[in-house]
Amino acid sequence: MRIGIALPNTTTGTNGPLMLDWARRAEERGFAFVSTIGRVPYPSYDSLTALAAVGGATSRIGLLTNAVLAPTYPDAVLAKITATVAQLCGDRLTLGLGVGARESDYRASERDFAGRGAAFDRQLEYLHRAWRGEPVEDGDFPGERRAVAPAGRAVPVLIGGHSRRAVRRTVRWGAGWTGAGGGPRRAEPTIREVRDAWRAADREGEPRLLGLAYFAADPRHEAESDRYIRSYYAYAGSHADTIAEGVVRTPARIRAIVEEFASVGMTELTFTPTVARLEEVDRLADLVL
C-alpha cells in the first residue's frame, strides 16, 4: 500500500512556512505523497495553491488534492490552474475531484449547487481536452477558439463520491477512486463496484483506490485534535461525532487502520492531521513506514 500524509492546510494553527517544512519532512521520511483537503467558506489554505508551493519546495514526493470540488471552479480556470501546477511540478500532481455535499461551498463560489453533477460531467470532458492542448471553446468571437492551456500529459484523476454516477465517472475518466472520509467499511461496497465496473469496461490495469484516516500521533494532544475535527465538521450535525470517534490517536490504532483499509482493497492511504505540529510527521512515519 502507498502511504501518504496530508498537509495541515485546514488544521487550526497552521501557516505557510509550517506546510512547506511539513512537506519537506514528509519527503525526507519517505511518504509517497502529500495531500490536501479543502472547503471554500472556511479559514483554510487553498489546495492547488498550496501544492504549487510544495512542488517548488520538494523534488520527488507526489502531490494530491483530496478532494477539490471541481464545479466550484469555472472550467477554463480549473483547466489552466491544474495544467500549470502539473507542469511546474514535473507531473507529480494527481487530482482528487468531486462535487461535495455542502451548498455553502457553492454559494461562496457563486456556482449552481443543484446542477453540480451535470456540470462535473461536462467539466471532466473539458479538462481532458484542455490538458491535451485542444481548443475547448466554441468561440463566440472570430479567432478566439483556441486552447486554454499548453499541451501536456493528462493529469491523473481520482473521482470522489459513493454514488453510481461516481463509479461511472471513475471508469470513464479516472485513474481511480477516492473514498475521502468515512472509514474502510463505508468504502468497501463502492470499492467492489468500482473494480467490477473497471473490468466490465475492459480498462487496463487496476484502479487506484485511496482511503483517508484522520490521525493525531501524540496522545497528549487528543483534546486539541478533537476540538479541531468537531469544528471542521460542525455542519454535519451528529455525523461529526462519528468522524471524531474515528480519528486514530494511539500507535495500535494507527497501525491497525492501515491493515483495515488494505483488507477492503484500498491500494493507497493518506493520513490527514488533526494537529498542526511538525513532529507529527516523524511520529507517523515511525509507526507506518
C-alpha positions in Angstrom: 0.0 0.0 0.0 1.2 3.5 -0.9 1.0 5.7 2.2 0.9 9.5 2.1 0.3 12.3 4.6 -1.9 15.3 4.2 -0.7 18.9 4.7 -2.3 20.6 7.6 -3.9 23.1 5.2 -7.2 23.2 7.1 -5.9 22.4 10.6 -6.1 25.0 13.4 -2.8 26.8 14.0 -1.1 26.1 10.6 0.7 28.6 8.5 2.6 28.7 5.2 6.1 28.0 6.5 4.9 25.1 8.5 3.2 23.5 5.5 6.5 23.8 3.5 8.5 22.3 6.3 5.9 19.6 6.7 6.2 18.6 3.0 10.0 18.6 3.1 9.9 16.4 6.2 7.4 14.1 4.6 9.6 13.7 1.5 12.7 13.0 3.7 10.8 10.3 5.7 9.6 8.5 2.6 5.9 9.2 2.3 4.6 8.5 -1.2 2.7 11.8 -1.5 1.3 14.8 0.4 -2.4 15.5 0.0 -4.8 18.3 0.9 -8.5 18.6 1.9 -10.5 21.7 1.5 -13.6 23.8 1.7 -14.4 27.3 0.3 -16.1 29.1 3.2 -13.6 28.0 5.9 -10.3 29.6 7.1 -8.0 27.2 5.3 -5.3 27.3 2.6 -6.3 26.6 -1.0 -5.3 23.1 -2.1 -3.9 23.9 -5.6 -2.0 27.0 -4.5 -0.5 25.1 -1.5 0.6 22.2 -3.7 2.2 24.6 -6.2 4.3 26.0 -3.4 5.1 22.5 -2.1 6.1 21.3 -5.5 8.7 24.0 -5.6 9.9 23.2 -2.1 10.3 19.4 -2.8 11.6 17.3 -5.7 10.2 13.8 -5.6 7.1 13.4 -3.5 3.7 13.1 -5.1 1.1 15.8 -4.8 -2.6 15.1 -4.4 -5.8 17.0 -3.9 -8.4 15.0 -1.9 -10.6 16.4 -3.0 -11.2 19.7 -4.9 -14.8 20.5 -5.5 -14.4 20.8 -9.2 -17.7 22.5 -10.1 -16.9 25.4 -7.8 -14.4 26.5 -10.4 -15.1 27.7 -14.0 -14.0 25.1 -16.4 -11.3 27.1 -18.1 -9.9 28.4 -14.8 -9.6 24.9 -13.3 -8.0 23.6 -16.5 -5.4 26.4 -16.6 -4.5 26.1 -12.9 -4.2 22.3 -12.9 -2.2 22.2 -16.1 0.1 24.9 -14.7 0.7 23.1 -11.3 1.2 19.8 -13.0 3.8 21.1 -15.5 5.6 23.2 -12.9 5.9 20.2 -10.6 7.1 17.7 -13.1 3.8 15.9 -13.5 3.7 14.8 -9.8 0.1 16.1 -9.4 -2.9 13.8 -9.0 -6.3 15.4 -8.8 -8.9 14.1 -6.4 -12.1 15.7 -7.7 -15.7 15.5 -6.5 -18.9 17.5 -6.2 -19.3 17.6 -2.5 -22.5 17.9 -0.4 -22.3 21.3 1.1 -24.4 24.0 -0.5 -22.3 26.7 1.3 -19.3 25.9 -0.9 -21.3 26.7 -4.0 -22.9 29.8 -2.6 -19.5 31.1 -1.7 -18.2 30.3 -5.2 -21.3 31.8 -6.8 -21.9 28.5 -8.6 -25.0 26.4 -9.0 -25.4 23.7 -6.3 -28.4 21.8 -7.8 -26.7 21.4 -11.2 -23.3 20.4 -9.8 -23.5 16.8 -11.0 -24.2 17.6 -14.7 -21.6 20.4 -14.5 -19.0 17.9 -13.3 -19.7 15.5 -16.1 -19.2 18.3 -18.7 -16.1 19.5 -16.8 -14.3 16.2 -16.8 -14.5 16.1 -20.6 -13.4 19.7 -20.9 -10.4 19.1 -18.6 -9.1 16.2 -20.6 -9.4 18.1 -23.8 -7.7 21.1 -22.3 -4.8 19.2 -20.9 -4.2 17.8 -24.4 -3.9 21.3 -25.7 -7.1 21.1 -27.8 -9.3 24.1 -28.4 -12.2 23.8 -26.0 -14.3 26.9 -26.6 -17.0 27.3 -29.2 -15.7 30.7 -30.0 -18.3 33.4 -29.9 -15.7 35.8 -31.3 -13.8 35.2 -34.5 -10.3 33.9 -34.0 -10.9 33.1 -30.3 -11.4 29.4 -30.5 -8.1 28.1 -29.0 -6.6 26.0 -26.3 -6.6 27.4 -22.7 -3.5 25.6 -21.5 -0.2 24.4 -23.1 -0.4 20.8 -24.2 0.9 18.3 -21.7 0.1 15.0 -20.1 -3.3 14.3 -18.8 -3.4 14.9 -15.0 -4.4 11.6 -13.3 -7.8 12.0 -11.7 -9.3 10.2 -8.7 -13.1 10.6 -8.5 -14.7 11.1 -5.2 -18.2 10.0 -4.1 -20.2 6.9 -3.3 -23.0 7.1 -5.9 -23.4 5.1 -9.1 -22.5 8.3 -11.0 -19.2 8.4 -9.2 -18.5 4.9 -10.2 -19.3 5.6 -13.9 -17.1 8.7 -13.8 -14.3 6.7 -12.3 -14.4 4.1 -15.1 -14.7 6.7 -17.9 -12.3 9.4 -16.7 -10.4 8.3 -13.7 -7.1 6.7 -12.8 -9.1 5.5 -9.8 -11.4 6.4 -6.9 -11.1 8.2 -3.6 -13.2 7.4 -0.6 -12.3 10.5 1.3 -13.6 10.2 4.9 -15.9 7.6 6.4 -13.5 4.7 7.1 -12.9 1.3 5.4 -16.3 -0.2 6.0 -18.1 2.7 4.3 -15.7 2.4 1.3 -15.9 -1.3 0.9 -19.1 -1.6 -1.2 -18.0 1.2 -3.6 -14.6 -0.4 -4.0 -16.3 -3.6 -5.2 -18.5 -1.6 -7.6 -15.5 0.2 -9.0 -13.5 -2.9 -9.5 -16.4 -4.7 -11.2 -17.2 -1.8 -13.5 -13.5 -1.4 -14.3 -13.3 -4.9 -15.5 -16.6 -4.7 -17.4 -15.3 -1.7 -19.3 -12.1 -3.5 -20.2 -10.0 -0.8 -18.6 -6.3 -1.8 -18.5 -4.6 -2.4 -15.2 -6.2 -1.8 -11.8 -7.8 1.3 -10.4 -6.0 3.3 -7.8 -8.2 3.2 -4.6 -7.5 5.8 -2.0 -8.6 5.9 1.6 -8.3 8.6 4.3 -7.7 8.4 8.0 -7.7 11.3 10.4 -4.9 11.0 13.0 -3.1 12.5 15.9 0.1 10.6 16.6 0.8 12.1 20.0 -2.0 11.1 22.5 -1.2 14.1 24.6 -2.9 16.3 22.0 -6.2 14.4 22.0 -8.3 17.3 23.2 -6.8 19.7 20.6 -7.4 17.1 17.9 -11.0 16.6 19.0 -11.7 20.3 19.0 -10.4 20.7 15.5 -12.3 17.8 13.9 -15.6 18.8 15.5 -15.2 22.4 14.4 -14.3 21.4 10.8 -17.4 19.1 10.6 -19.7 21.2 12.6 -22.0 21.5 9.6 -22.5 17.7 9.6 -24.6 17.6 12.8 -24.5 14.2 14.6 -22.3 12.8 11.9 -19.4 14.9 13.3 -19.5 12.6 16.3 -18.9 9.6 14.1 -16.0 11.2 12.3 -14.4 12.4 15.6 -14.7 9.0 17.1 -12.9 7.5 14.0 -9.7 9.6 14.5 -6.8 7.3 15.2 -4.7 8.5 18.1 -2.7 5.6 19.5 0.1 3.6 18.0 -2.0 0.5 17.9 -5.0 2.1 16.2 -2.7 3.9 13.7 -1.1 0.7 12.7 -4.4 -1.2 12.6 -6.1 1.3 10.3 -3.6 0.5 7.6 -4.4 -3.2 7.8 -8.2 -2.4 7.9 -8.0 -0.3 4.7 -5.8 -2.9 3.0 -8.3 -5.7 3.9 -11.1 -4.0 1.9 -9.0 -3.5 -1.1 -7.6 0.0 -0.8 -4.3 0.5 -2.6 -3.4 3.9 -1.2 -4.0 5.6 2.2 -3.5 9.2 3.3 -3.2 10.1 6.9 -4.8 13.6 7.5 -3.6 15.5 10.5 -5.8 17.0 13.2 -2.9 18.7 15.0 -0.6 21.1 13.2 2.7 20.2 14.8 5.7 19.3 12.7 6.7 16.4 14.9 3.5 14.6 13.9 5.2 13.8 10.6 8.1 11.9 12.3 5.8 10.2 14.8 3.6 8.9 12.0 6.5 7.8 9.8 7.9 5.8 12.7 4.6 3.9 13.0 3.6 3.2 9.4 6.7 3.4 7.1 
